Amino acid sequence: IFLYKSVASQKSDLIEMSQECKNSILRPSGETFHLTGKLQKFLDGLKDLANRTYSGDETALQLVHKMKEAGAPYHMHMFPINMKTLVKYYTWDSYDVWEFGELIEETKTVWLDLDAY
């Protein structure tokens, strides 16, 4: 059985995850998978929110509005992202840069579609 969290809980989760993503991009720490894992987790949550919103879930739509009011997702307001810091800290190769870029671009696409809904 799949149980939805309360709107307030989901809102804080996505907003907090977005802040964590932004902080990790600005101040890298740990290993690459910590950053990409955070980005993927946020993207998965955002896709779930989008699917619920498009299927007419009123609480999901309320959450989208709450995120907009809060200025989230925060890491979508960082463009252009300074890749030099990330490449240097994580010693990324071209594949790592591509993987990071794919996560950011997919998140941006999902959010822009939701934002326009």
PyMOL CGO cylinders between C-alpha atoms (Angstrom):
from pymol import cmd
from pymol.cgo import CYLINDER

trace = [
    CYLINDER, 0.00, 0.00, 0.00, 1.39, 3.39, -1.01, 0.3, 1, 1, 1, 1, 1, 1,
    CYLINDER, 1.39, 3.39, -1.01, 0.66, 6.15, 1.48, 0.3, 1, 1, 1, 1, 1, 1,
    CYLINDER, 0.66, 6.15, 1.48, 1.16, 9.81, 0.67, 0.3, 1, 1, 1, 1, 1, 1,
    CYLINDER, 1.16, 9.81, 0.67, 2.83, 12.03, 3.21, 0.3, 1, 1, 1, 1, 1, 1,
    CYLINDER, 2.83, 12.03, 3.21, 0.99, 15.14, 4.31, 0.3, 1, 1, 1, 1, 1, 1,
    CYLINDER, 0.99, 15.14, 4.31, 1.31, 18.15, 2.03, 0.3, 1, 1, 1, 1, 1, 1,
    CYLINDER, 1.31, 18.15, 2.03, 3.30, 20.03, 4.67, 0.3, 1, 1, 1, 1, 1, 1,
    CYLINDER, 3.30, 20.03, 4.67, 5.71, 17.11, 5.06, 0.3, 1, 1, 1, 1, 1, 1,
    CYLINDER, 5.71, 17.11, 5.06, 6.22, 16.73, 1.30, 0.3, 1, 1, 1, 1, 1, 1,
    CYLINDER, 6.22, 16.73, 1.30, 6.68, 20.47, 0.93, 0.3, 1, 1, 1, 1, 1, 1,
    CYLINDER, 6.68, 20.47, 0.93, 9.37, 20.59, 3.57, 0.3, 1, 1, 1, 1, 1, 1,
    CYLINDER, 9.37, 20.59, 3.57, 11.03, 17.46, 2.17, 0.3, 1, 1, 1, 1, 1, 1,
    CYLINDER, 11.03, 17.46, 2.17, 11.31, 18.81, -1.38, 0.3, 1, 1, 1, 1, 1, 1,
    CYLINDER, 11.31, 18.81, -1.38, 12.26, 22.29, -0.22, 0.3, 1, 1, 1, 1, 1, 1,
    CYLINDER, 12.26, 22.29, -0.22, 14.89, 20.90, 2.17, 0.3, 1, 1, 1, 1, 1, 1,
    CYLINDER, 14.89, 20.90, 2.17, 16.24, 18.57, -0.52, 0.3, 1, 1, 1, 1, 1, 1,
    CYLINDER, 16.24, 18.57, -0.52, 16.51, 21.49, -2.92, 0.3, 1, 1, 1, 1, 1, 1,
    CYLINDER, 16.51, 21.49, -2.92, 18.43, 23.51, -0.33, 0.3, 1, 1, 1, 1, 1, 1,
    CYLINDER, 18.43, 23.51, -0.33, 20.74, 20.54, 0.27, 0.3, 1, 1, 1, 1, 1, 1,
    CYLINDER, 20.74, 20.54, 0.27, 21.35, 20.25, -3.49, 0.3, 1, 1, 1, 1, 1, 1,
    CYLINDER, 21.35, 20.25, -3.49, 22.17, 23.94, -3.72, 0.3, 1, 1, 1, 1, 1, 1,
    CYLINDER, 22.17, 23.94, -3.72, 24.51, 23.76, -0.73, 0.3, 1, 1, 1, 1, 1, 1,
    CYLINDER, 24.51, 23.76, -0.73, 26.27, 20.70, -2.16, 0.3, 1, 1, 1, 1, 1, 1,
    CYLINDER, 26.27, 20.70, -2.16, 26.81, 22.45, -5.48, 0.3, 1, 1, 1, 1, 1, 1,
    CYLINDER, 26.81, 22.45, -5.48, 28.14, 25.61, -3.83, 0.3, 1, 1, 1, 1, 1, 1,
    CYLINDER, 28.14, 25.61, -3.83, 30.25, 23.80, -1.21, 0.3, 1, 1, 1, 1, 1, 1,
    CYLINDER, 30.25, 23.80, -1.21, 31.11, 20.29, -2.40, 0.3, 1, 1, 1, 1, 1, 1,
    CYLINDER, 31.11, 20.29, -2.40, 31.85, 17.65, 0.22, 0.3, 1, 1, 1, 1, 1, 1,
    CYLINDER, 31.85, 17.65, 0.22, 31.99, 13.89, 0.40, 0.3, 1, 1, 1, 1, 1, 1,
    CYLINDER, 31.99, 13.89, 0.40, 32.03, 11.78, -2.73, 0.3, 1, 1, 1, 1, 1, 1,
    CYLINDER, 32.03, 11.78, -2.73, 30.42, 12.35, -6.13, 0.3, 1, 1, 1, 1, 1, 1,
    CYLINDER, 30.42, 12.35, -6.13, 27.62, 9.90, -5.34, 0.3, 1, 1, 1, 1, 1, 1,
    CYLINDER, 27.62, 9.90, -5.34, 26.55, 12.09, -2.38, 0.3, 1, 1, 1, 1, 1, 1,
    CYLINDER, 26.55, 12.09, -2.38, 25.86, 14.99, -4.74, 0.3, 1, 1, 1, 1, 1, 1,
    CYLINDER, 25.86, 14.99, -4.74, 24.37, 12.98, -7.59, 0.3, 1, 1, 1, 1, 1, 1,
    CYLINDER, 24.37, 12.98, -7.59, 22.31, 10.96, -5.10, 0.3, 1, 1, 1, 1, 1, 1,
    CYLINDER, 22.31, 10.96, -5.10, 20.78, 14.13, -3.67, 0.3, 1, 1, 1, 1, 1, 1,
    CYLINDER, 20.78, 14.13, -3.67, 20.04, 15.44, -7.15, 0.3, 1, 1, 1, 1, 1, 1,
    CYLINDER, 20.04, 15.44, -7.15, 18.45, 12.13, -8.19, 0.3, 1, 1, 1, 1, 1, 1,
    CYLINDER, 18.45, 12.13, -8.19, 16.35, 11.91, -5.02, 0.3, 1, 1, 1, 1, 1, 1,
    CYLINDER, 16.35, 11.91, -5.02, 15.04, 15.44, -5.60, 0.3, 1, 1, 1, 1, 1, 1,
    CYLINDER, 15.04, 15.44, -5.60, 14.32, 14.67, -9.25, 0.3, 1, 1, 1, 1, 1, 1,
    CYLINDER, 14.32, 14.67, -9.25, 12.42, 11.50, -8.32, 0.3, 1, 1, 1, 1, 1, 1,
    CYLINDER, 12.42, 11.50, -8.32, 10.32, 13.43, -5.79, 0.3, 1, 1, 1, 1, 1, 1,
    CYLINDER, 10.32, 13.43, -5.79, 9.67, 16.19, -8.31, 0.3, 1, 1, 1, 1, 1, 1,
    CYLINDER, 9.67, 16.19, -8.31, 8.59, 13.68, -10.97, 0.3, 1, 1, 1, 1, 1, 1,
    CYLINDER, 8.59, 13.68, -10.97, 6.20, 12.08, -8.48, 0.3, 1, 1, 1, 1, 1, 1,
    CYLINDER, 6.20, 12.08, -8.48, 4.80, 15.51, -7.65, 0.3, 1, 1, 1, 1, 1, 1,
    CYLINDER, 4.80, 15.51, -7.65, 4.42, 16.31, -11.36, 0.3, 1, 1, 1, 1, 1, 1,
    CYLINDER, 4.42, 16.31, -11.36, 2.62, 13.04, -12.10, 0.3, 1, 1, 1, 1, 1, 1,
    CYLINDER, 2.62, 13.04, -12.10, 0.22, 13.60, -9.22, 0.3, 1, 1, 1, 1, 1, 1,
    CYLINDER, 0.22, 13.60, -9.22, -0.36, 17.21, -10.26, 0.3, 1, 1, 1, 1, 1, 1,
    CYLINDER, -0.36, 17.21, -10.26, -1.10, 16.27, -13.87, 0.3, 1, 1, 1, 1, 1, 1,
    CYLINDER, -1.10, 16.27, -13.87, -3.51, 13.55, -12.73, 0.3, 1, 1, 1, 1, 1, 1,
    CYLINDER, -3.51, 13.55, -12.73, -5.59, 16.16, -10.90, 0.3, 1, 1, 1, 1, 1, 1,
    CYLINDER, -5.59, 16.16, -10.90, -4.34, 15.70, -7.33, 0.3, 1, 1, 1, 1, 1, 1,
    CYLINDER, -4.34, 15.70, -7.33, -5.31, 18.97, -5.66, 0.3, 1, 1, 1, 1, 1, 1,
    CYLINDER, -5.31, 18.97, -5.66, -2.89, 18.54, -2.75, 0.3, 1, 1, 1, 1, 1, 1,
    CYLINDER, -2.89, 18.54, -2.75, -0.03, 18.06, -5.20, 0.3, 1, 1, 1, 1, 1, 1,
    CYLINDER, -0.03, 18.06, -5.20, -1.01, 21.26, -7.00, 0.3, 1, 1, 1, 1, 1, 1,
    CYLINDER, -1.01, 21.26, -7.00, -1.07, 23.08, -3.65, 0.3, 1, 1, 1, 1, 1, 1,
    CYLINDER, -1.07, 23.08, -3.65, 2.44, 21.83, -2.99, 0.3, 1, 1, 1, 1, 1, 1,
    CYLINDER, 2.44, 21.83, -2.99, 3.63, 23.17, -6.36, 0.3, 1, 1, 1, 1, 1, 1,
    CYLINDER, 3.63, 23.17, -6.36, 2.23, 26.59, -5.40, 0.3, 1, 1, 1, 1, 1, 1,
    CYLINDER, 2.23, 26.59, -5.40, 3.90, 26.41, -1.96, 0.3, 1, 1, 1, 1, 1, 1,
    CYLINDER, 3.90, 26.41, -1.96, 7.23, 25.59, -3.59, 0.3, 1, 1, 1, 1, 1, 1,
    CYLINDER, 7.23, 25.59, -3.59, 6.86, 28.56, -5.95, 0.3, 1, 1, 1, 1, 1, 1,
    CYLINDER, 6.86, 28.56, -5.95, 6.03, 30.84, -3.01, 0.3, 1, 1, 1, 1, 1, 1,
    CYLINDER, 6.03, 30.84, -3.01, 9.13, 29.63, -1.17, 0.3, 1, 1, 1, 1, 1, 1,
    CYLINDER, 9.13, 29.63, -1.17, 11.33, 30.25, -4.22, 0.3, 1, 1, 1, 1, 1, 1,
    CYLINDER, 11.33, 30.25, -4.22, 12.10, 26.56, -4.56, 0.3, 1, 1, 1, 1, 1, 1,
    CYLINDER, 12.10, 26.56, -4.56, 13.67, 24.61, -6.11, 0.3, 1, 1, 1, 1, 1, 1,
    CYLINDER, 13.67, 24.61, -6.11, 16.66, 26.66, -5.03, 0.3, 1, 1, 1, 1, 1, 1,
    CYLINDER, 16.66, 26.66, -5.03, 19.24, 24.81, -7.11, 0.3, 1, 1, 1, 1, 1, 1,
    CYLINDER, 19.24, 24.81, -7.11, 17.30, 25.73, -10.26, 0.3, 1, 1, 1, 1, 1, 1,
    CYLINDER, 17.30, 25.73, -10.26, 18.17, 29.40, -9.70, 0.3, 1, 1, 1, 1, 1, 1,
    CYLINDER, 18.17, 29.40, -9.70, 21.93, 28.87, -9.87, 0.3, 1, 1, 1, 1, 1, 1,
    CYLINDER, 21.93, 28.87, -9.87, 22.51, 29.08, -13.61, 0.3, 1, 1, 1, 1, 1, 1,
    CYLINDER, 22.51, 29.08, -13.61, 25.12, 29.18, -14.86, 0.3, 1, 1, 1, 1, 1, 1,
    CYLINDER, 25.12, 29.18, -14.86, 26.63, 26.70, -12.42, 0.3, 1, 1, 1, 1, 1, 1,
    CYLINDER, 26.63, 26.70, -12.42, 30.36, 27.11, -11.81, 0.3, 1, 1, 1, 1, 1, 1,
    CYLINDER, 30.36, 27.11, -11.81, 31.56, 23.68, -12.91, 0.3, 1, 1, 1, 1, 1, 1,
    CYLINDER, 31.56, 23.68, -12.91, 35.24, 24.38, -12.17, 0.3, 1, 1, 1, 1, 1, 1,
    CYLINDER, 35.24, 24.38, -12.17, 34.70, 24.00, -8.43, 0.3, 1, 1, 1, 1, 1, 1,
    CYLINDER, 34.70, 24.00, -8.43, 32.88, 20.68, -8.86, 0.3, 1, 1, 1, 1, 1, 1,
    CYLINDER, 32.88, 20.68, -8.86, 35.32, 19.28, -11.42, 0.3, 1, 1, 1, 1, 1, 1,
    CYLINDER, 35.32, 19.28, -11.42, 38.30, 20.21, -9.26, 0.3, 1, 1, 1, 1, 1, 1,
    CYLINDER, 38.30, 20.21, -9.26, 36.85, 18.95, -5.97, 0.3, 1, 1, 1, 1, 1, 1,
    CYLINDER, 36.85, 18.95, -5.97, 35.50, 15.66, -7.31, 0.3, 1, 1, 1, 1, 1, 1,
    CYLINDER, 35.50, 15.66, -7.31, 38.18, 15.21, -10.03, 0.3, 1, 1, 1, 1, 1, 1,
    CYLINDER, 38.18, 15.21, -10.03, 35.41, 14.61, -12.54, 0.3, 1, 1, 1, 1, 1, 1,
    CYLINDER, 35.41, 14.61, -12.54, 36.00, 13.31, -16.02, 0.3, 1, 1, 1, 1, 1, 1,
    CYLINDER, 36.00, 13.31, -16.02, 33.78, 14.15, -18.99, 0.3, 1, 1, 1, 1, 1, 1,
    CYLINDER, 33.78, 14.15, -18.99, 31.28, 11.40, -18.13, 0.3, 1, 1, 1, 1, 1, 1,
    CYLINDER, 31.28, 11.40, -18.13, 30.82, 12.75, -14.59, 0.3, 1, 1, 1, 1, 1, 1,
    CYLINDER, 30.82, 12.75, -14.59, 30.23, 16.25, -15.95, 0.3, 1, 1, 1, 1, 1, 1,
    CYLINDER, 30.23, 16.25, -15.95, 27.71, 14.83, -18.44, 0.3, 1, 1, 1, 1, 1, 1,
    CYLINDER, 27.71, 14.83, -18.44, 25.89, 12.86, -15.71, 0.3, 1, 1, 1, 1, 1, 1,
    CYLINDER, 25.89, 12.86, -15.71, 25.65, 15.95, -13.49, 0.3, 1, 1, 1, 1, 1, 1,
    CYLINDER, 25.65, 15.95, -13.49, 24.42, 18.02, -16.43, 0.3, 1, 1, 1, 1, 1, 1,
    CYLINDER, 24.42, 18.02, -16.43, 21.77, 15.43, -17.31, 0.3, 1, 1, 1, 1, 1, 1,
    CYLINDER, 21.77, 15.43, -17.31, 20.39, 15.46, -13.76, 0.3, 1, 1, 1, 1, 1, 1,
    CYLINDER, 20.39, 15.46, -13.76, 20.27, 19.26, -13.70, 0.3, 1, 1, 1, 1, 1, 1,
    CYLINDER, 20.27, 19.26, -13.70, 18.68, 19.52, -17.16, 0.3, 1, 1, 1, 1, 1, 1,
    CYLINDER, 18.68, 19.52, -17.16, 16.06, 16.86, -16.48, 0.3, 1, 1, 1, 1, 1, 1,
    CYLINDER, 16.06, 16.86, -16.48, 15.15, 18.54, -13.19, 0.3, 1, 1, 1, 1, 1, 1,
    CYLINDER, 15.15, 18.54, -13.19, 14.95, 21.90, -14.94, 0.3, 1, 1, 1, 1, 1, 1,
    CYLINDER, 14.95, 21.90, -14.94, 12.64, 20.47, -17.63, 0.3, 1, 1, 1, 1, 1, 1,
    CYLINDER, 12.64, 20.47, -17.63, 10.31, 18.82, -15.10, 0.3, 1, 1, 1, 1, 1, 1,
    CYLINDER, 10.31, 18.82, -15.10, 10.18, 21.99, -12.99, 0.3, 1, 1, 1, 1, 1, 1,
    CYLINDER, 10.18, 21.99, -12.99, 9.58, 24.36, -15.91, 0.3, 1, 1, 1, 1, 1, 1,
    CYLINDER, 9.58, 24.36, -15.91, 6.70, 22.15, -17.11, 0.3, 1, 1, 1, 1, 1, 1,
    CYLINDER, 6.70, 22.15, -17.11, 5.22, 22.13, -13.59, 0.3, 1, 1, 1, 1, 1, 1,
    CYLINDER, 5.22, 22.13, -13.59, 5.78, 25.87, -13.19, 0.3, 1, 1, 1, 1, 1, 1,
    CYLINDER, 5.78, 25.87, -13.19, 3.83, 26.53, -16.39, 0.3, 1, 1, 1, 1, 1, 1,
    CYLINDER, 3.83, 26.53, -16.39, 0.97, 24.18, -15.43, 0.3, 1, 1, 1, 1, 1, 1,
]
cmd.load_cgo(trace, "trace")
